[in-house]
Amino acid sequence: MRKTTTIAAVAAGLMMAFCQAAKAQTHAPWPTDWNNWNDPALWCTVGDPGNVGELSGAGAGGNGDSRICGAVAYMYKIGKFEVTAGQYTAFLNAVATTDTYDLYNRNMDTLVNGYGCNIKRTGTSGNYAYSVSSDYANRPVNTVSWGDAARFANWLANGQRTGLQDTTTTEDGSYYLLTFATTM
């Protein structure tokens, strides 16, 4: 199992933040310099190395296969705040001029989906550019998949590099995604 870096958040946690975005929220509690991802005040430490987890599934009175869930063998960090549409737009502009793994979802555009986060894409593949209106920039991003969240986490772990979606930007870091590239 790959260990996460202290900078990268767990994609499942990011996904929760992405998916629980409230349309009515008009600001995020990020500091002015939101790009300082190394600031310890932006992260919470999660984990209890060596915990045994709990029985889940049919054996615990639920559904599905019986198995132990919740055991965490290592410490990791997760962001304290939702990722904003402005931050996700910066990510798209850094790695998705050619959007190999569909990090942009057209439902982000409020003209397509009234509940989107107002990120718009212009141009053609190889020259895509992304923008978000100022009244949406500090709202949480939405319509992001697990794979998108994992790639965002990798981008953070890799120092927010600019370039194609590859192992130096989005496909490796906290999560090795090339195995899943065609299914995510």
C-alpha positions as CSV (number, residue, x, y, z in Angstrom):
1,M,0.0,0.0,0.0
2,R,1.3,3.5,-0.9
3,K,1.8,5.9,2.0
4,T,0.3,9.3,1.6
5,T,2.6,12.4,1.9
6,T,1.9,14.9,4.6
7,I,0.8,17.4,2.0
8,A,-1.7,15.3,0.1
9,A,-5.2,14.6,1.4
10,V,-7.0,11.3,1.1
11,A,-9.2,11.3,-2.0
12,A,-12.1,9.9,-0.2
13,G,-12.0,12.8,2.2
14,L,-11.6,15.3,-0.6
15,M,-14.6,13.6,-2.4
16,M,-16.7,14.2,0.7
17,A,-15.8,17.8,0.7
18,F,-16.4,18.1,-3.0
19,C,-19.8,16.4,-2.9
20,Q,-21.1,18.1,0.2
21,A,-20.8,21.6,-1.4
22,A,-23.7,23.9,-0.6
23,K,-24.9,26.1,-3.4
24,A,-25.8,28.8,-1.0
25,Q,-22.2,29.1,0.4
26,T,-20.7,32.3,-0.8
27,H,-17.2,32.1,0.8
28,A,-14.7,29.6,2.1
29,P,-12.6,30.1,5.2
30,W,-9.3,29.9,3.3
31,P,-6.6,32.4,4.1
32,T,-5.8,35.0,1.5
33,D,-2.8,33.0,0.2
34,W,-4.8,29.8,-0.3
35,N,-2.0,28.5,-2.5
36,N,0.2,27.8,0.5
37,W,-0.7,24.2,0.7
38,N,2.2,23.6,3.2
39,D,0.6,25.7,5.9
40,P,-0.1,23.3,8.8
41,A,-3.2,25.3,9.8
42,L,-4.9,24.0,6.6
43,W,-4.7,20.3,7.6
44,C,-6.0,17.9,10.2
45,T,-4.1,14.8,11.1
46,V,-6.1,11.6,10.8
47,G,-5.3,8.1,11.8
48,D,-4.7,5.8,14.7
49,P,-1.8,3.5,13.5
50,G,-2.3,0.0,14.7
51,N,-6.1,0.3,15.4
52,V,-7.9,-3.0,14.7
53,G,-10.9,-1.5,12.9
54,E,-14.5,-2.9,13.3
55,L,-16.4,-5.8,11.8
56,S,-18.7,-4.6,9.0
57,G,-21.2,-6.3,6.6
58,A,-23.4,-9.3,7.3
59,G,-21.3,-10.4,10.3
60,A,-22.1,-7.1,12.0
61,G,-25.8,-7.2,11.2
62,G,-25.5,-5.2,8.0
63,N,-25.3,-6.1,4.3
64,G,-22.5,-7.3,2.1
65,D,-19.4,-9.3,2.8
66,S,-18.1,-9.5,6.4
67,R,-14.8,-7.7,6.8
68,I,-12.9,-5.4,9.1
69,C,-13.2,-1.8,8.1
70,G,-11.6,1.4,9.5
71,A,-8.2,0.0,10.3
72,V,-5.5,2.7,9.5
73,A,-1.9,1.6,9.4
74,Y,-0.5,5.1,9.0
75,M,-1.2,8.7,9.7
76,Y,-2.4,11.0,7.0
77,K,-3.6,14.6,6.6
78,I,-6.9,15.9,5.2
79,G,-7.8,19.5,4.4
80,K,-9.9,21.4,6.9
81,F,-11.9,23.2,4.3
82,E,-13.7,22.4,1.0
83,V,-11.7,22.8,-2.2
84,T,-13.1,25.9,-3.9
85,A,-14.1,26.4,-7.5
86,G,-11.2,28.9,-7.7
87,Q,-8.7,26.3,-6.5
88,Y,-10.0,23.6,-8.8
89,T,-9.9,26.1,-11.7
90,A,-6.2,26.7,-11.0
91,F,-5.7,22.9,-11.0
92,L,-7.5,22.6,-14.4
93,N,-5.4,25.4,-15.9
94,A,-2.2,23.7,-14.6
95,V,-2.9,20.2,-16.0
96,A,-5.9,20.1,-18.3
97,T,-5.1,22.1,-21.4
98,T,-5.5,18.6,-22.9
99,D,-8.0,17.0,-20.5
100,T,-6.9,13.4,-20.8
101,Y,-8.9,12.1,-17.9
102,D,-11.9,14.4,-18.0
103,L,-11.1,16.4,-14.9
104,Y,-13.6,19.0,-16.2
105,N,-17.2,18.1,-16.1
106,R,-19.6,20.2,-18.3
107,N,-22.1,20.1,-15.4
108,M,-19.7,22.5,-13.6
109,D,-21.0,25.2,-15.9
110,T,-24.1,26.8,-14.4
111,L,-25.6,27.3,-17.9
112,V,-25.7,23.5,-18.2
113,N,-26.5,22.6,-14.6
114,G,-28.0,25.2,-12.4
115,Y,-26.3,23.6,-9.4
116,G,-22.8,23.7,-10.9
117,C,-19.9,25.7,-9.5
118,N,-19.7,28.0,-12.6
119,I,-16.4,26.8,-14.0
120,K,-16.4,27.3,-17.7
121,R,-14.1,25.9,-20.4
122,T,-13.1,27.5,-23.6
123,G,-10.9,26.5,-26.5
124,T,-10.1,23.1,-28.0
125,S,-8.2,20.1,-26.8
126,G,-4.6,21.1,-26.3
127,N,-5.6,24.7,-25.7
128,Y,-8.4,24.5,-23.1
129,A,-8.6,27.3,-20.6
130,Y,-10.8,27.5,-17.6
131,S,-12.4,30.3,-15.7
132,V,-14.7,30.8,-12.8
133,S,-16.8,33.9,-12.0
134,S,-15.7,35.9,-9.0
135,D,-19.0,35.3,-7.2
136,Y,-18.4,31.5,-7.4
137,A,-14.6,31.4,-6.9
138,N,-14.8,30.9,-3.1
139,R,-17.7,28.4,-3.2
140,P,-17.0,24.7,-2.9
141,V,-16.3,22.9,-6.2
142,N,-18.8,20.2,-7.2
143,T,-19.4,17.5,-9.8
144,V,-16.0,16.0,-9.1
145,S,-15.5,12.2,-9.2
146,W,-13.3,10.1,-6.9
147,G,-10.7,9.9,-9.7
148,D,-10.8,13.7,-10.1
149,A,-10.2,14.1,-6.3
150,A,-7.4,11.6,-6.3
151,R,-5.7,13.4,-9.2
152,F,-6.1,16.7,-7.4
153,A,-4.5,15.1,-4.3
154,N,-1.6,13.8,-6.5
155,W,-1.2,17.3,-8.0
156,L,-0.8,18.7,-4.5
157,A,1.6,16.0,-3.5
158,N,3.7,16.7,-6.7
159,G,4.1,20.4,-5.9
160,Q,1.3,21.7,-8.2
161,R,3.3,21.1,-11.3
162,T,2.0,22.3,-14.7
163,G,1.9,20.0,-17.6
164,L,0.1,17.0,-19.2
165,Q,-1.8,14.6,-16.9
166,D,1.0,12.1,-16.3
167,T,3.0,10.6,-13.4
168,T,4.7,14.0,-12.6
169,T,1.4,15.8,-12.2
170,T,-1.7,13.8,-11.6
171,E,-1.2,10.0,-12.1
172,D,1.2,9.3,-9.3
173,G,1.8,10.8,-5.9
174,S,-0.5,9.6,-3.1
175,Y,-2.4,7.4,-5.5
176,Y,-1.0,5.4,-8.5
177,L,-3.8,5.9,-11.0
178,L,-2.4,4.5,-14.3
179,T,-3.8,1.1,-13.5
180,F,-7.3,2.6,-13.4
181,A,-6.9,5.3,-16.0
182,T,-9.6,4.0,-18.4
183,T,-12.1,3.1,-15.7
184,M,-12.2,6.3,-13.5
